[in-house]
Amino acid sequence: MQIKRHSTAIWSGTGKEGNGTLSSQSGVLSATQYGAKSRFEDGIGTNPEELIAAAHAGCFSMKLAFNLQAASFEAKEIHTTCEIVFEEGTIIASNLTLKAKVEGISAEKFEELVNDAKSNCPISKLLNTKISLTYTLNEA
C-alpha cells in the first residue's frame, strides 16, 4: 500500500530577513510562520528541525507501539522526546529520550523492541545521521 502526504512551504524575501509559512494536508499546519529568527534565534514560529524532531518522536513512538502489540504487550504510555542537533548547515544527530510504561514485559524484551523501533521507524530510516536513544521503563 502506498501512502502519499504533502505539505507546502511559501517563502518571501532573503534567507536572513525573509519569512515563510508552512501548511500541511491535514490542516494541522495552516500558514504556520517560520523564518531565520525561529530557526537560529528565539523568534516566533516553527522551524524545519523542530518539525523533524516532532516527526521522529511521533514515528518512533508509533513503531514501538506496533512492536509491543506484535509481542502481545500494550503500553500504558510511550513518552518520547526528540532533540535534533543542527550544526554548520547539517543535522548531525537525532537524540531520542523515551519513558515508557508497559506492564509485564522483561527489560530484555523491551530493549529488543525499542532498538528495533529506533532502527526501523520510517523517519529513522530517512535520516542520514547518528541516532541515539536512552530509555526508562516503568519509572514514574
DSSP file (Angstrom, degrees, kcal/mol; ACC not computed):
  #  RESIDUE AA STRUCTURE BP1 BP2  ACC     N-H-->O    O-->H-N    N-H-->O    O-->H-N    TCO  KAPPA ALPHA  PHI   PSI    X-CA   Y-CA   Z-CA
    1    1 A M              0   0    0      0, 0.0     2,-0.5     0, 0.0     0, 0.0   0.000 360.0 360.0 360.0 127.9    0.0    0.0    0.0
    2    2 A Q        -     0   0    0      2,-0.0     2,-0.4     0, 0.0     0, 0.0  -0.852 360.0-167.0-101.0 133.1    1.4    3.4   -1.0
    3    3 A I        -     0   0    0     -2,-0.5     2,-0.4     2,-0.0     0, 0.0  -0.965   0.3-166.3-119.2 135.1    0.6    6.4    1.1
    4    4 A K        +     0   0    0     -2,-0.4     2,-0.3     2,-0.0    -2,-0.0  -0.985   9.3 173.9-123.3 133.0    1.2   10.0   -0.1
    5    5 A R        -     0   0    0     -2,-0.4     2,-0.3     2,-0.0    -2,-0.0  -0.937   9.9-164.0-129.4 154.0    1.1   13.1    2.1
    6    6 A H        -     0   0    0     -2,-0.3    19,-2.2     2,-0.0     2,-0.3  -0.981  12.9-175.4-142.3 156.4    2.1   16.6    1.3
    7    7 A S  E     -A   24   0A   0     -2,-0.3     2,-0.4    17,-0.2    17,-0.2  -0.931  18.5-137.7-138.9 162.4    2.9   20.0    2.8
    8    8 A T  E     -A   23   0A   0     15,-3.2    15,-2.4    -2,-0.3     2,-0.4  -0.980   8.5-163.6-129.3 136.1    3.5   23.3    1.3
    9    9 A A  E     -A   22   0A   0     -2,-0.4     2,-0.4    13,-0.2    13,-0.2  -0.968   3.8-170.5-115.8 134.1    6.1   26.0    2.1
   10   10 A I  E     -A   21   0A   0     11,-2.4    11,-2.3    -2,-0.4     2,-0.4  -0.995  10.2-175.8-123.9 125.0    5.8   29.6    0.8
   11   11 A W  E     -A   20   0A   0     -2,-0.4     2,-0.4     9,-0.2     9,-0.2  -0.948   8.2-173.3-125.1 141.0    8.8   31.9    1.3
   12   12 A S  E     +A   19   0A   0      7,-2.6     7,-2.1    -2,-0.4     2,-0.1  -1.000  50.9   3.7-132.5 134.9    9.3   35.6    0.6
   13   13 A G  S    S-     0   0    0     -2,-0.4     5,-0.0     5,-0.2    -2,-0.0  -0.414  97.3 -26.7  96.7-169.3   12.5   37.6    0.8
   14   14 A T     >  -     0   0    0     -2,-0.1     4,-1.6     1,-0.1    -2,-0.1  -0.208  62.4-105.4 -76.5 170.7   16.1   36.8    1.6
   15   15 A G  T  4 S+     0   0    0      2,-0.2    21,-0.4     1,-0.2    -1,-0.1   0.909 118.1  36.1 -62.8 -42.6   17.2   33.8    3.7
   16   16 A K  T  4 S+     0   0    0      1,-0.1    21,-0.2    19,-0.1    20,-0.2   0.902 131.6  25.4 -80.9 -42.4   18.1   36.0    6.7
   17   17 A E  T  4 S+     0   0    0     19,-0.1    -2,-0.2    18,-0.1    -1,-0.1   0.598 104.8  89.0-100.9 -13.0   15.4   38.7    6.5
   18   18 A G     <  -     0   0    0     -4,-1.6    18,-0.6    -5,-0.0     2,-0.3  -0.043  56.7-157.0 -76.1-177.1   12.6   36.8    4.7
   19   19 A N  E     -AB  12  35A   0     -7,-2.1    -7,-2.6    16,-0.1     2,-0.3  -0.972   6.9-169.4-155.2 167.1    9.9   34.7    6.2
   20   20 A G  E     -AB  11  34A   0     14,-2.8    14,-2.2    -2,-0.3     2,-0.3  -0.900  15.3-127.6-150.4 177.6    7.6   32.0    5.2
   21   21 A T  E     -AB  10  33A   0    -11,-2.3   -11,-2.4    -2,-0.3     2,-0.4  -0.970  13.0-151.2-133.5 151.0    4.6   29.9    6.1
   22   22 A L  E     -AB   9  32A   0     10,-2.0    10,-2.8    -2,-0.3     2,-0.4  -0.968  12.6-177.9-121.7 137.4    4.0   26.1    6.2
   23   23 A S  E     -A    8   0A   0    -15,-2.4   -15,-3.2    -2,-0.4     2,-0.3  -0.992  10.7-151.4-134.1 143.3    0.7   24.3    5.6
   24   24 A S  E >   -A    7   0A   0      5,-2.8     3,-1.1    -2,-0.4   -17,-0.2  -0.811  27.3-115.4-116.0 156.7    0.0   20.6    5.8
   25   25 A Q  T 3  S+     0   0    0    -19,-2.2   -18,-0.1    -2,-0.3    -1,-0.1   0.852 116.3  51.7 -53.8 -39.6   -2.5   18.4    4.0
   26   26 A S  T 3  S-     0   0    0    -20,-0.2    -1,-0.3     1,-0.1     4,-0.1   0.717 110.1-121.1 -73.7 -20.3   -4.3   17.7    7.3
   27   27 A G  S <  S+     0   0    0     -3,-1.1    -2,-0.1     2,-0.3    -1,-0.1   0.372  81.2 119.7  92.4  -4.2   -4.6   21.3    8.2
   28   28 A V  S    S+     0   0    0      1,-0.2     2,-0.6    -5,-0.0    -3,-0.1   0.914  81.1  43.0 -59.6 -41.4   -2.6   20.9   11.5
   29   29 A L  S    S+     0   0    0      3,-0.0    -5,-2.8    -8,-0.0     2,-0.4  -0.934  75.5 170.9-100.9 123.9   -0.2   23.4   10.0
   30   30 A S  S    S-     0   0    0     -2,-0.6    -7,-0.2    -7,-0.2     3,-0.1  -0.856  75.2 -32.7-138.4 100.6   -2.1   26.2    8.3
   31   31 A A  S    S-     0   0    0     -2,-0.4     2,-0.4     1,-0.2    -8,-0.2   0.894  85.2-177.8  52.4  42.9    0.0   29.2    7.2
   32   32 A T  E     -B   22   0A   0    -10,-2.8   -10,-2.0     1,-0.1    -1,-0.2  -0.590  25.8-116.9 -74.6 127.8    2.3   28.5   10.2
   33   33 A Q  E     +B   21   0A   0     -2,-0.4    13,-2.5   -12,-0.2     2,-0.3  -0.350  41.1 163.2 -70.0 140.1    5.1   31.1   10.4
   34   34 A Y  E     +Bc  20  46A   0    -14,-2.2   -14,-2.8    11,-0.2     2,-0.3  -0.979   6.0 137.1-149.8 157.0    8.7   30.1   10.1
   35   35 A G  E  >  -B   19   0A   0     11,-0.7     4,-1.1    -2,-0.3     5,-0.2  -0.971  64.4 -67.6-176.9-176.3   11.9   32.1    9.4
   36   36 A A  H  > S+     0   0    0    -18,-0.6     4,-3.4   -21,-0.4     5,-0.5   0.868 125.3  54.3 -61.8 -38.2   15.5   32.6   10.2
   37   37 A K  H  > S+     0   0    0      1,-0.2     6,-2.1     2,-0.2     4,-1.6   0.904 110.1  45.5 -66.3 -39.3   14.7   34.0   13.7
   38   38 A S  H  4 S+     0   0    0      6,-0.2    -1,-0.2     4,-0.2    -2,-0.2   0.683 120.2  43.1 -76.3 -15.0   12.6   31.0   14.6
   39   39 A R  H  < S+     0   0    0     -4,-1.1    -2,-0.2    -3,-0.2    -3,-0.2   0.862 129.8  19.6 -93.0 -43.0   15.4   28.7   13.3
   40   40 A F  H  < S+     0   0    0     -4,-3.4    -3,-0.2    -5,-0.2    -2,-0.2   0.544 131.4  19.2-109.4  -9.8   18.5   30.3   14.6
   41   41 A E  S  < S-     0   0    0     -4,-1.6    -4,-0.0    -5,-0.5     0, 0.0  -0.274 100.7 -74.7-131.0-142.8   17.3   32.5   17.4
   42   42 A D  S    S+     0   0    0     -2,-0.1    -4,-0.2     2,-0.0    -5,-0.1  -0.219  71.8 146.9-120.0  42.1   14.2   32.6   19.6
   43   43 A G        -     0   0    0     -6,-2.1     2,-0.3     1,-0.1    -8,-0.1  -0.233  56.0 -89.0 -75.8 167.6   11.7   34.0   17.1
   44   44 A I  S    S+     0   0    0    -10,-0.1    -6,-0.2    -2,-0.0     2,-0.2  -0.557  88.4  41.1 -76.6 137.3    8.0   33.2   16.9
   45   45 A G  S    S-     0   0    0     -2,-0.3   -11,-0.2    -7,-0.1     2,-0.1  -0.642  84.7 -72.6 120.3-176.4    7.1   30.3   14.7
   46   46 A T  B     -c   34   0A   0    -13,-2.5   -11,-0.7    -2,-0.2    -8,-0.1  -0.323  35.0-151.1-104.1-171.9    8.4   26.9   13.9
   47   47 A N     >  -     0   0    0    -13,-0.2     4,-2.0    -2,-0.1     3,-0.2  -0.974  32.4-101.1-157.6 161.9   11.5   25.6   12.0
   48   48 A P  H  > S+     0   0    0      0, 0.0     4,-2.3     0, 0.0     5,-0.2   0.866 118.7  52.6 -57.8 -39.0   12.4   22.6   10.0
   49   49 A E  H  > S+     0   0    0      1,-0.2     4,-2.5     2,-0.2     5,-0.1   0.895 108.2  50.5 -66.8 -39.2   14.5   21.0   12.8
   50   50 A E  H  > S+     0   0    0     -3,-0.2     4,-2.2     2,-0.2    -1,-0.2   0.896 111.8  48.6 -62.8 -40.2   11.6   21.3   15.3
   51   51 A L  H  X S+     0   0    0     -4,-2.0     4,-2.4     2,-0.2    -2,-0.2   0.879 110.6  49.9 -69.0 -37.7    9.3   19.6   12.7
   52   52 A I  H  X S+     0   0    0     -4,-2.3     4,-2.9     2,-0.2     5,-0.2   0.908 109.7  52.3 -65.3 -41.3   11.8   16.8   12.1
   53   53 A A  H  X S+     0   0    0     -4,-2.5     4,-2.6     2,-0.2     5,-0.2   0.919 110.9  46.9 -60.0 -44.0   12.1   16.3   15.9
   54   54 A A  H  X S+     0   0    0     -4,-2.2     4,-2.4     1,-0.2     5,-0.2   0.917 113.2  49.1 -63.4 -42.9    8.3   16.0   16.1
   55   55 A A  H  X S+     0   0    0     -4,-2.4     4,-2.5     2,-0.2     5,-0.2   0.909 113.3  46.1 -63.9 -42.0    8.2   13.6   13.2
   56   56 A H  H  X S+     0   0    0     -4,-2.9     4,-2.6     2,-0.2     5,-0.3   0.926 113.7  47.7 -69.7 -43.4   10.9   11.4   14.6
   57   57 A A  H  X S+     0   0    0     -4,-2.6     4,-2.1    -5,-0.2    -2,-0.2   0.921 116.7  44.4 -60.8 -43.9    9.4   11.3   18.1
   58   58 A G  H  X S+     0   0    0     -4,-2.4     4,-2.1    -5,-0.2    -2,-0.2   0.909 114.8  47.0 -68.4 -43.3    6.0   10.5   16.7
   59   59 A C  H  X S+     0   0    0     -4,-2.5     4,-2.6    -5,-0.2     5,-0.2   0.927 113.6  48.0 -65.7 -46.2    7.2    7.9   14.2
   60   60 A F  H  X S+     0   0    0     -4,-2.6     4,-2.6    -5,-0.2    -2,-0.2   0.923 111.8  50.4 -60.4 -45.5    9.4    6.1   16.8
   61   61 A S  H  X S+     0   0    0     -4,-2.1     4,-2.1    -5,-0.3    -1,-0.2   0.906 112.3  46.7 -60.8 -42.6    6.6    6.1   19.4
   62   62 A M  H  X S+     0   0    0     -4,-2.1     4,-2.2     2,-0.2    -1,-0.2   0.913 111.6  50.4 -67.6 -42.4    4.1    4.6   16.9
   63   63 A K  H  X S+     0   0    0     -4,-2.6     4,-2.5     1,-0.2    -2,-0.2   0.908 110.5  50.4 -61.7 -41.4    6.6    2.0   15.7
   64   64 A L  H  X S+     0   0    0     -4,-2.6     4,-2.9     2,-0.2    -1,-0.2   0.908 108.2  52.6 -62.7 -41.5    7.3    1.0   19.3
   65   65 A A  H  X S+     0   0    0     -4,-2.1     4,-2.3     1,-0.2    -2,-0.2   0.907 110.9  47.0 -60.4 -42.3    3.6    0.7   19.9
   66   66 A F  H  X S+     0   0    0     -4,-2.2     4,-2.5     2,-0.2    -2,-0.2   0.899 111.7  51.1 -65.3 -40.7    3.3   -1.7   16.9
   67   67 A N  H  X S+     0   0    0     -4,-2.5     4,-1.3     2,-0.2    -2,-0.2   0.923 111.4  47.6 -61.6 -44.1    6.3   -3.7   18.1
   68   68 A L  H  <>S+     0   0    0     -4,-2.9     5,-3.0     1,-0.2     3,-0.4   0.923 111.3  50.9 -62.4 -44.4    4.7   -4.1   21.5
   69   69 A Q  H ><5S+     0   0    0     -4,-2.3     3,-1.9     1,-0.2    -1,-0.2   0.915 107.3  52.9 -59.7 -44.2    1.4   -5.1   20.1
   70   70 A A  H 3<5S+     0   0    0     -4,-2.5    -1,-0.2     1,-0.3    -2,-0.2   0.791 110.3  48.8 -63.1 -27.0    3.1   -7.7   17.9
   71   71 A A  T 3<5S-     0   0    0     -4,-1.3    -1,-0.3    -3,-0.4    -2,-0.2   0.249 124.5-105.1 -95.6  11.2    4.7   -9.1   21.0
   72   72 A S  T < 5S+     0   0    0     -3,-1.9     2,-0.3     1,-0.3    -3,-0.2   0.816  82.3 118.9  69.6  35.1    1.3   -9.1   22.9
   73   73 A F      < -     0   0    0     -5,-3.0     2,-0.4    -8,-0.1    -1,-0.3  -0.886  46.9-155.5-122.8 158.8    2.1   -6.1   25.1
   74   74 A E        -     0   0    0     -2,-0.3    29,-0.5    29,-0.3     2,-0.3  -0.993  16.5-131.0-136.2 129.3    0.3   -2.8   25.3
   75   75 A A  E     -D  102   0B   0     -2,-0.4    27,-0.2     1,-0.2     3,-0.2  -0.574   5.7-158.8 -78.2 135.6    1.9    0.4   26.6
   76   76 A K  E    S-     0   0B   0     25,-3.4     2,-0.3     1,-0.3    -1,-0.2   0.833  85.8  -4.9 -74.1 -35.0    0.1    2.5   29.2
   77   77 A E  E     -D  101   0B   0     24,-1.3    24,-2.7    -3,-0.1     2,-0.5  -0.940  53.8-166.8-160.0 137.1    2.2    5.4   27.9
   78   78 A I  E     -D  100   0B   0     -2,-0.3     2,-0.6    22,-0.2    22,-0.2  -0.979  16.2-176.9-121.3 113.2    5.1    6.0   25.5
   79   79 A H  E     +D   99   0B   0     20,-2.6    20,-2.2    -2,-0.5     2,-0.5  -0.931   7.3 177.6-117.5 107.1    6.6    9.4   26.1
   80   80 A T  E     -D   98   0B   0     -2,-0.6     2,-0.4    18,-0.2    18,-0.2  -0.933  12.9-169.7-117.6 131.9    9.3   10.3   23.6
   81   81 A T  E     -D   97   0B   0     16,-2.7    16,-2.7    -2,-0.5     2,-0.5  -0.951   8.7-161.6-113.0 138.1   11.3   13.5   23.3
   82   82 A C  E     -D   96   0B   0     -2,-0.4     2,-0.5    14,-0.2    14,-0.2  -0.982   4.9-165.7-123.4 130.8   13.5   14.1   20.2
   83   83 A E  E     -D   95   0B   0     12,-2.3    12,-3.0    -2,-0.5     2,-0.5  -0.969   8.9-155.6-113.5 120.6   16.3   16.6   20.1
   84   84 A I  E     -D   94   0B   0     -2,-0.5     2,-0.6    10,-0.2    10,-0.2  -0.837   7.7-149.0 -94.4 129.7   17.6   17.4   16.6
   85   85 A V  E     -D   93   0B   0      8,-2.7     7,-2.5    -2,-0.5     8,-1.1  -0.901  14.5-172.8-104.4 118.5   21.2   18.7   16.6
   86   86 A F  E     +D   91   0B   0     -2,-0.6     2,-0.4     5,-0.3     5,-0.2  -0.951   9.6 169.5-114.9 120.9   21.9   21.1   13.7
   87   87 A E  E >   -D   90   0B   0      3,-3.1     3,-1.4    -2,-0.5    -2,-0.0  -0.985  62.5 -16.5-141.0 126.0   25.5   22.3   13.2
   88   88 A E  T 3  S-     0   0    0     -2,-0.4    -1,-0.1     1,-0.3     3,-0.1   0.873 128.6 -46.8  50.1  45.7   27.0   24.2   10.3
   89   89 A G  T 3  S+     0   0    0      1,-0.2     2,-0.4    -3,-0.0    -1,-0.3   0.565 121.1  96.6  80.8   9.3   24.1   23.6    8.0
   90   90 A T  E <  S-D   87   0B   0     -3,-1.4    -3,-3.1     0, 0.0     2,-0.7  -0.991  73.2-126.9-134.3 138.7   23.9   19.8    8.7
   91   91 A I  E     +D   86   0B   0     -2,-0.4    -5,-0.3    -5,-0.2     3,-0.1  -0.763  32.5 175.9 -78.4 116.5   21.7   17.7   11.0
   92   92 A I  E     +     0   0B   0     -7,-2.5    38,-0.9    -2,-0.7     2,-0.3   0.586  56.1  10.0-102.7 -12.7   24.4   15.8   12.9
   93   93 A A  E     -De  85 130B   0     -8,-1.1    -8,-2.7    36,-0.2     2,-0.4  -0.985  45.2-154.3-163.6 152.1   22.2   13.9   15.4
   94   94 A S  E     -De  84 131B   0     36,-2.3    38,-1.8    -2,-0.3     2,-0.7  -0.961  22.8-163.1-127.9 112.7   18.7   12.9   16.4
   95   95 A N  E     -De  83 132B   0    -12,-3.0   -12,-2.3    -2,-0.4     2,-0.4  -0.867   3.4-164.0-106.1 111.8   18.6   12.1   20.1
   96   96 A L  E     -De  82 133B   0     36,-2.9    38,-1.9    -2,-0.7     2,-0.5  -0.772   5.2-169.7 -95.3 135.8   15.6   10.2   21.3
   97   97 A T  E     -De  81 134B   0    -16,-2.7   -16,-2.7    -2,-0.4     2,-0.4  -0.992  11.4-168.9-125.3 122.9   14.6   10.0   25.0
   98   98 A L  E     -De  80 135B   0     36,-2.7    38,-1.6    -2,-0.5     2,-0.4  -0.916  18.3-178.7-119.1 134.9   11.9    7.5   25.9
   99   99 A K  E     +De  79 136B   0    -20,-2.2   -20,-2.6    -2,-0.4     2,-0.4  -0.986  22.7 178.2-125.5 119.6   10.0    7.0   29.1
  100  100 A A  E     -De  78 137B   0     36,-2.9    38,-3.6    -2,-0.4     2,-0.6  -0.936  26.9-154.5-129.2 147.0    7.5    4.1   28.8
  101  101 A K  E     +D   77   0B   0    -24,-2.7   -25,-3.4    -2,-0.4   -24,-1.3  -0.958  30.2 154.8-118.2 110.0    5.0    2.3   31.0
  102  102 A V  E >   -D   75   0B   0     -2,-0.6     3,-0.7   -27,-0.2     2,-0.2  -0.959  31.1-142.3-138.7 115.0    4.5   -1.3   29.9
  103  103 A E  T 3  S+     0   0    0    -29,-0.5   -29,-0.3    -2,-0.4     3,-0.1  -0.535  76.3  12.2 -81.2 143.5    3.3   -3.9   32.3
  104  104 A G  T 3  S+     0   0    0      1,-0.2     2,-0.4    -2,-0.2    -1,-0.2   0.510  89.7 125.2  79.8   6.4    4.5   -7.5   32.3
  105  105 A I    <   -     0   0    0     -3,-0.7    -1,-0.2     4,-0.0     2,-0.1  -0.804  57.6-125.2-102.2 140.3    7.5   -7.0   29.9
  106  106 A S     >  -     0   0    0     -2,-0.4     4,-2.5     1,-0.1     5,-0.2  -0.438  22.0-118.1 -76.5 156.5   11.0   -8.0   30.7
  107  107 A A  H  > S+     0   0    0      1,-0.2     4,-2.4     2,-0.2     5,-0.2   0.873 115.2  52.6 -60.8 -37.0   13.8   -5.5   30.4
  108  108 A E  H  > S+     0   0    0      2,-0.2     4,-2.0     1,-0.2    -1,-0.2   0.924 110.5  45.1 -67.2 -45.1   15.4   -7.7   27.8
  109  109 A K  H  > S+     0   0    0      2,-0.2     4,-2.3     1,-0.2     5,-0.2   0.906 113.3  51.4 -65.5 -41.1   12.3   -7.9   25.6
  110  110 A F  H  X S+     0   0    0     -4,-2.5     4,-2.8     1,-0.2     5,-0.2   0.930 108.7  50.6 -61.1 -45.6   11.7   -4.2   26.0
  111  111 A E  H  X S+     0   0    0     -4,-2.4     4,-2.5     1,-0.2     5,-0.2   0.903 109.8  51.1 -59.9 -41.5   15.2   -3.4   24.9
  112  112 A E  H  X S+     0   0    0     -4,-2.0     4,-1.8     1,-0.2    -1,-0.2   0.928 113.5  43.7 -60.3 -46.5   14.8   -5.6   21.8
  113  113 A L  H  X S+     0   0    0     -4,-2.3     4,-2.1     2,-0.2    -2,-0.2   0.872 113.9  50.7 -69.7 -37.2   11.6   -3.9   20.8
  114  114 A V  H  X S+     0   0    0     -4,-2.8     4,-2.4     2,-0.2    -2,-0.2   0.926 110.7  48.1 -65.6 -45.7   12.9   -0.4   21.5
  115  115 A N  H  X S+     0   0    0     -4,-2.5     4,-2.0    -5,-0.2    -2,-0.2   0.864 110.2  52.5 -66.0 -34.9   16.1   -0.9   19.5
  116  116 A D  H  X S+     0   0    0     -4,-1.8     4,-2.4    -5,-0.2    -1,-0.2   0.922 109.9  48.6 -63.7 -43.3   14.0   -2.3   16.6
  117  117 A A  H  X S+     0   0    0     -4,-2.1     4,-1.8     1,-0.2    -2,-0.2   0.903 109.7  52.8 -62.7 -40.8   11.8    0.8   16.6
  118  118 A K  H  < S+     0   0    0     -4,-2.4    -1,-0.2     1,-0.2    -2,-0.2   0.906 117.7  36.9 -60.3 -42.3   14.9    3.0   16.7
  119  119 A S  H  < S+     0   0    0     -4,-2.0    -2,-0.2    -5,-0.2    -1,-0.2   0.791 125.2  36.4 -80.3 -29.0   16.3    1.3   13.6
  120  120 A N  H  < S+     0   0    0     -4,-2.4    -2,-0.2    -5,-0.2    -3,-0.2   0.427  75.4 112.9-117.0   0.9   13.1    0.7   11.7
  121  121 A C  S  X S-     0   0    0     -4,-1.8     4,-2.1    -5,-0.2     3,-0.4  -0.550  76.4-117.1 -68.8 144.9   10.7    3.5   12.1
  122  122 A P  H  > S+     0   0    0      0, 0.0     4,-1.6     0, 0.0    -1,-0.1   0.811 113.1  52.4 -56.1 -33.6   10.4    5.2    8.7
  123  123 A I  H  > S+     0   0    0      2,-0.2     4,-2.4     1,-0.2   -67,-0.1   0.902 107.2  52.2 -71.8 -38.5   11.9    8.6    9.9
  124  124 A S  H  4 S+     0   0    0     -3,-0.4     5,-0.2     1,-0.2    -1,-0.2   0.921 110.8  48.8 -58.1 -42.5   14.9    6.8   11.4
  125  125 A K  H  < S+     0   0    0     -4,-2.1    -1,-0.2     1,-0.2    -2,-0.2   0.835 111.6  50.1 -66.2 -31.8   15.4    5.2    8.0
  126  126 A L  H  < S+     0   0    0     -4,-1.6     2,-0.2    -5,-0.2    -2,-0.2   0.874  93.5  84.3 -73.8 -38.8   15.1    8.5    6.3
  127  127 A L     <  -     0   0    0     -4,-2.4     2,-0.9    -5,-0.1   -33,-0.1  -0.477  63.3-156.9 -73.0 131.0   17.5   10.4    8.4
  128  128 A N        +     0   0    0     -2,-0.2     2,-0.3   -37,-0.1    -1,-0.1  -0.607  62.3  88.1-103.0  68.8   21.2   10.1    7.4
  129  129 A T  S    S-     0   0    0     -2,-0.9     2,-0.3    -5,-0.2   -36,-0.2  -0.939  87.8 -72.1-154.4 170.3   22.6   10.9   10.8
  130  130 A K  E     -e   93   0B   0    -38,-0.9   -36,-2.3    -2,-0.3     2,-0.5  -0.554  44.8-160.7 -69.2 132.8   23.6    9.5   14.1
  131  131 A I  E     -e   94   0B   0     -2,-0.3     2,-0.3   -38,-0.2   -36,-0.2  -0.976   7.9-172.5-120.0 119.5   20.6    8.4   16.2
  132  132 A S  E     -e   95   0B   0    -38,-1.8   -36,-2.9    -2,-0.5     2,-0.4  -0.769   1.5-166.1-108.3 158.2   21.0    7.9   19.9
  133  133 A L  E     +e   96   0B   0     -2,-0.3     2,-0.4   -38,-0.2   -36,-0.2  -0.984  12.0 178.1-146.4 129.7   18.4    6.5   22.3
  134  134 A T  E     -e   97   0B   0    -38,-1.9   -36,-2.7    -2,-0.4     2,-0.3  -0.970  18.9-177.0-122.8 147.1   18.1    6.5   26.1
  135  135 A Y  E     -e   98   0B   0     -2,-0.4     2,-0.4   -38,-0.2   -36,-0.2  -0.982  22.5-158.4-146.8 157.4   15.1    4.9   27.7
  136  136 A T  E     -e   99   0B   0    -38,-1.6   -36,-2.9    -2,-0.3     2,-0.5  -0.999  15.4-151.5-132.8 131.9   13.4    4.2   31.0
  137  137 A L  E    S-e  100   0B   0     -2,-0.4   -36,-0.2   -38,-0.2   -30,-0.0  -0.921  71.6 -14.7-109.4 127.0   10.8    1.5   31.6
  138  138 A N  S    S+     0   0    0    -38,-3.6     2,-0.5    -2,-0.5    -1,-0.2   0.777  87.2 143.4  57.7  35.3    8.0    1.8   34.2
  139  139 A E              0   0    0    -39,-0.4    -1,-0.2    -3,-0.1    -3,-0.1  -0.905 360.0 360.0-104.8 132.7    9.5    4.7   36.1
  140  140 A A              0   0    0     -2,-0.5    -1,-0.1   -41,-0.0    -2,-0.0   0.483 360.0 360.0 -71.8 360.0    7.1    7.2   37.5
